[in-house]
Amino acid sequence: MVNKWKMGKWLVLIVFLLGMVSGCGGHSESANAQKGSPSDKKEDGEVIRIGYQKYGTLNMLKARGDLEKRLKQLGYTIQWSLFPGGPQLLEAMNAGSLDFGHTGEAPPVFAQAAGTPLLYVATTPPNPAAEAILVAKDSPIRTIADLKGKKVALNKGSNVHYLLVQVLKKAGLKLSDIHTVYLPPADARAAFEQGSVDAWVIWDPFYAAAEQGGKVRVVADGQGLVANREFFFASRSFAEKHADVVNIILEELKEVDHWASSDPKGVATFLAPELGIDEQALETASKRRTYGIEPITDEVVAQQQQIADEFYQLGLLPNKINVKEAVWRARK
């Protein structure tokens, strides 16, 4: 009996002590939660899906890693996805696979017409010299008029699609006067170098890389014809739910853009290993581009509306769109 009584007494004491330890532990976790300690954050934070292309401000931001550091403090992680061009990137946004991305001026027009729930959140100054129509150095093609009846490669629905339309119009030609061959940059370059197409309409840094070998000639670039802006987009649902994150991304883009504008050679050295593009070509592209992250103004909207209307008149858009309906109204 005595042994049983002593055993019961010890069991009660042990349970009591365990309760004390548990209670202290609970109090400690509560205190940590109130202080916002790392232990209170989710092990896997909410994922922000960002699409980017080779080169451009977003690509530089990814390479530097500044955005990851800032958002990690807020419990977010970033999933980066590389795309060969703007149309492909916005197709992913339409499929619900992306939250944020960037393209040239033509892709969002096609995407909006297709019902993609995108919102323009920022842009850059015009950069018309960063895209061009190339032919082989020994090609008999000397003028845009010489393109009549020839095969021209380009990425369908991209910024250079609009450049081609404008260049042909200036020369008194139509798209129907040439044979368009729609290929993404890598495939287009291969076709161009093999002589399967007569000309290639392309943007930097692929344009600068093609120039490096000295085997191409520029028939025309975008100067005096197009604006060729870089645009930044958020999906509508993401922007409405995470306006604070959109603002943070734009702030970080401004920071990296300032760095890039002051050190084009440093940008080339920094990006060459990641992009697999010659450092000299990247320096050429970096020196040729314009810098600055700007809001979407009425003037910018009007320029985009003009592009949309022209593509519609050409029968390339299935329906008319109102660009203004896809502009983000920033909230702080």
C-alpha positions in Angstrom: 0.0 0.0 0.0 2.8 2.4 0.9 4.6 1.7 -2.3 1.5 2.3 -4.3 0.8 5.6 -2.4 4.4 6.8 -3.1 4.2 5.8 -6.7 0.9 7.8 -7.1 2.4 10.8 -5.4 5.4 10.8 -7.8 3.1 10.4 -10.8 1.1 13.4 -9.8 4.3 15.4 -9.3 5.6 14.5 -12.7 2.3 15.4 -14.4 2.3 18.8 -12.6 5.9 19.5 -13.6 5.2 18.6 -17.2 2.2 20.9 -17.2 4.5 23.7 -15.9 7.0 23.1 -18.7 4.2 23.0 -21.3 2.7 26.2 -19.9 6.1 28.0 -20.0 6.6 26.8 -23.6 3.2 28.1 -24.7 3.9 31.5 -23.1 7.3 31.7 -24.9 5.8 30.9 -28.3 3.1 33.6 -27.7 5.8 36.1 -26.9 7.7 35.2 -30.0 4.5 35.6 -32.1 3.9 39.0 -30.7 7.4 40.1 -31.6 7.1 38.7 -35.1 10.0 36.4 -34.7 11.1 34.2 -37.7 9.8 31.1 -35.9 6.3 32.5 -36.3 6.6 32.8 -40.1 5.6 30.0 -42.4 8.4 27.7 -43.4 7.3 28.1 -47.1 6.1 31.7 -47.6 3.6 32.7 -50.3 5.2 32.3 -53.8 5.2 35.2 -56.2 5.6 34.0 -59.8 7.6 36.4 -62.0 8.2 35.9 -65.7 11.3 37.5 -67.4 13.1 37.4 -70.7 16.8 37.5 -71.6 17.9 41.0 -70.8 15.7 43.8 -69.6 15.3 45.4 -66.1 13.6 42.4 -64.6 16.4 40.1 -65.7 18.9 42.4 -64.0 16.8 42.5 -60.8 16.7 38.7 -60.8 20.5 38.4 -61.2 21.2 40.8 -58.3 18.9 39.1 -55.9 17.8 42.3 -54.2 14.1 41.6 -54.5 14.3 38.2 -52.9 16.0 39.6 -49.9 13.4 42.3 -49.4 10.4 40.1 -49.9 11.8 37.3 -47.8 11.5 39.6 -44.8 7.8 39.8 -45.5 7.4 36.0 -45.8 7.4 35.8 -49.6 9.5 33.7 -51.9 9.9 34.2 -55.7 9.6 31.7 -58.5 11.3 33.0 -61.6 10.4 31.7 -65.1 12.4 32.5 -68.3 10.5 33.1 -71.6 11.7 33.4 -75.2 9.5 36.5 -75.8 6.7 38.6 -74.5 3.8 36.7 -76.2 4.8 33.5 -74.5 5.2 35.2 -71.2 1.7 36.7 -71.3 0.2 33.4 -72.5 1.4 32.0 -69.1 -0.2 35.0 -67.3 -3.4 34.2 -69.2 -3.2 30.6 -68.0 -2.9 31.8 -64.4 0.8 30.7 -64.1 2.3 34.2 -63.6 1.8 37.1 -61.2 4.2 39.6 -62.7 6.3 40.1 -65.9 7.5 42.4 -68.6 7.2 42.7 -72.4 7.5 45.1 -75.3 4.7 47.2 -76.6 2.8 44.8 -78.9 2.4 41.6 -76.8 0.0 43.2 -74.2 -2.3 44.4 -77.0 -2.7 40.8 -78.3 -3.0 39.5 -74.8 -5.7 41.9 -73.8 -7.7 41.0 -76.9 -7.4 37.4 -75.9 -8.9 38.2 -72.5 -5.7 38.0 -70.4 -6.4 39.6 -67.0 -3.3 41.8 -67.2 -2.7 45.3 -65.8 -0.1 47.8 -67.0 1.8 48.9 -63.8 4.8 50.8 -65.2 6.9 51.5 -68.4 10.3 52.7 -69.5 11.2 55.6 -71.9 11.1 54.9 -75.6 14.0 52.8 -76.9 13.5 52.7 -80.8 17.2 52.0 -81.6 17.1 48.6 -79.7 15.3 46.7 -82.5 16.0 46.3 -86.2 15.6 44.4 -89.4 18.7 42.5 -90.3 19.9 40.9 -93.5 23.1 39.0 -94.3 26.0 41.3 -95.1 26.2 40.1 -98.7 22.4 40.1 -99.2 21.1 41.9 -102.3 18.4 43.5 -100.1 19.4 47.1 -99.6 16.1 48.8 -98.8 12.8 47.9 -97.2 11.2 47.9 -100.7 13.6 45.0 -101.6 11.8 42.8 -99.0 8.8 42.4 -101.3 8.3 38.7 -101.9 11.0 37.7 -99.4 10.9 35.6 -96.2 11.1 37.6 -93.0 11.5 35.9 -89.6 10.1 37.4 -86.4 8.4 36.5 -83.1 4.6 36.8 -83.8 2.8 39.4 -81.7 6.1 40.8 -80.3 7.4 44.4 -80.3 9.2 43.8 -83.6 5.9 42.7 -85.2 4.7 46.3 -84.9 8.1 47.6 -86.1 7.8 45.5 -89.3 4.3 46.9 -89.9 5.5 50.4 -89.6 8.6 49.9 -91.7 6.6 48.3 -94.5 4.0 51.1 -94.4 6.7 53.7 -94.8 8.0 51.9 -97.9 4.5 51.6 -99.4 4.2 47.9 -98.6 1.9 45.7 -96.7 2.4 42.5 -94.6 0.8 40.6 -97.4 3.7 41.7 -99.7 6.2 39.6 -97.8 6.3 36.0 -96.5 6.3 36.2 -92.7 7.9 33.3 -90.9 6.9 33.3 -87.2 9.7 31.9 -85.0 11.0 32.6 -81.5 14.5 34.3 -81.3 16.7 31.2 -81.1 14.9 29.4 -84.0 14.8 32.6 -86.0 18.5 33.1 -85.7 19.2 29.6 -86.8 16.9 30.0 -89.8 18.6 33.3 -90.6 22.1 32.0 -90.4 21.2 28.9 -92.5 19.8 31.2 -95.2 16.2 29.7 -94.8 14.9 33.3 -94.4 16.0 36.5 -96.1 15.7 38.9 -93.2 15.2 38.8 -89.4 13.4 41.4 -87.3 14.8 41.2 -83.8 15.4 43.1 -80.5 18.4 43.5 -78.1 20.3 41.7 -76.9 19.8 39.2 -79.7 20.2 42.1 -82.2 23.5 43.1 -80.6 24.7 39.5 -80.5 24.0 39.1 -84.2 26.0 42.2 -85.0 29.1 40.9 -83.2 30.2 38.6 -85.9 30.1 41.3 -88.5 28.1 39.1 -90.9 24.8 41.1 -90.8 23.6 44.5 -92.0 20.9 46.7 -90.6 18.3 47.6 -93.2 16.2 49.7 -90.7 15.7 50.1 -87.0 12.9 51.6 -85.0 14.1 55.2 -84.9 11.4 57.6 -86.1 8.9 54.8 -86.4 8.1 53.2 -83.1 8.5 53.9 -79.4 9.6 50.4 -78.4 8.9 50.7 -74.6 9.4 48.0 -72.1 6.2 47.4 -70.0 5.7 45.8 -66.6 2.5 43.9 -65.8 0.8 42.3 -62.9 -2.2 39.9 -63.2 -5.3 41.7 -62.1 -6.0 39.4 -59.2 -2.4 39.7 -57.9 -2.4 43.5 -58.2 -5.8 43.7 -56.4 -4.6 41.4 -53.6 -1.0 42.5 -53.3 -0.7 46.2 -54.2 2.0 46.6 -51.6 4.1 43.9 -53.3 3.6 45.5 -56.7 4.9 48.8 -55.2 7.9 47.0 -53.7 8.8 45.4 -57.1 8.6 48.8 -58.8 10.8 50.3 -56.1 13.4 47.6 -56.6 13.2 48.0 -60.4 14.0 51.7 -60.1 17.1 50.8 -57.9 18.5 48.3 -60.3 17.7 50.5 -63.3 19.7 53.4 -61.7 22.7 51.0 -61.3 22.4 49.8 -64.9 22.3 53.3 -66.3 25.5 54.3 -64.6 27.5 51.1 -65.4 26.7 49.5 -68.8 30.0 47.6 -68.8 29.4 46.3 -65.3 25.9 45.2 -66.4 27.4 43.2 -69.3 30.0 41.6 -67.1 27.4 40.7 -64.5 24.8 39.2 -66.9 27.0 37.5 -69.5 27.5 34.2 -67.5 23.8 34.0 -66.7 22.5 34.7 -70.2 25.1 32.9 -72.1 25.5 36.0 -74.4 28.8 37.6 -75.3 29.9 40.3 -72.9 30.7 42.8 -75.6 27.2 42.2 -77.2 25.6 42.9 -73.8 27.6 46.1 -73.4 26.5 47.3 -76.8 22.8 46.5 -75.9 23.3 48.2 -72.5 24.7 51.4 -74.0 21.9 51.5 -76.6 19.0 51.1 -74.3 17.2 53.9 -72.4 16.7 53.9 -68.7 14.0 54.9 -66.2 10.9 53.4 -64.6 7.9 55.6 -65.4 4.1 55.5 -64.6 1.5 54.8 -67.3 0.4 58.2 -68.5 -2.4 59.2 -70.8 0.2 59.7 -73.6 1.5 56.1 -73.1 -2.1 54.8 -73.1 -2.7 56.7 -76.4 0.4 55.2 -78.0 -0.7 51.7 -77.0 -4.2 52.3 -78.2 -2.8 53.3 -81.6 -1.0 50.0 -81.8 -4.1 48.1 -80.9 -6.2 49.9 -83.4 -3.7 49.4 -86.2 -3.4 45.6 -85.5 -7.2 45.4 -85.5 -7.5 47.2 -88.8 -5.0 44.7 -90.2 -7.2 41.8 -89.1 -4.5 40.6 -86.6 -6.7 41.3 -83.6 -10.0 39.4 -83.2 -11.7 42.4 -81.6 -11.2 46.0 -80.6 -9.9 46.7 -77.2 -9.7 49.7 -74.8 -6.2 49.8 -73.4 -7.3 52.2 -70.6 -9.3 49.4 -69.1 -6.1 47.5 -68.4 -4.2 50.3 -66.5 -3.4 49.8 -62.8 -4.5 52.5 -60.5 -1.6 52.4 -58.0 -2.4 52.3 -54.3 0.1 53.0 -51.5 
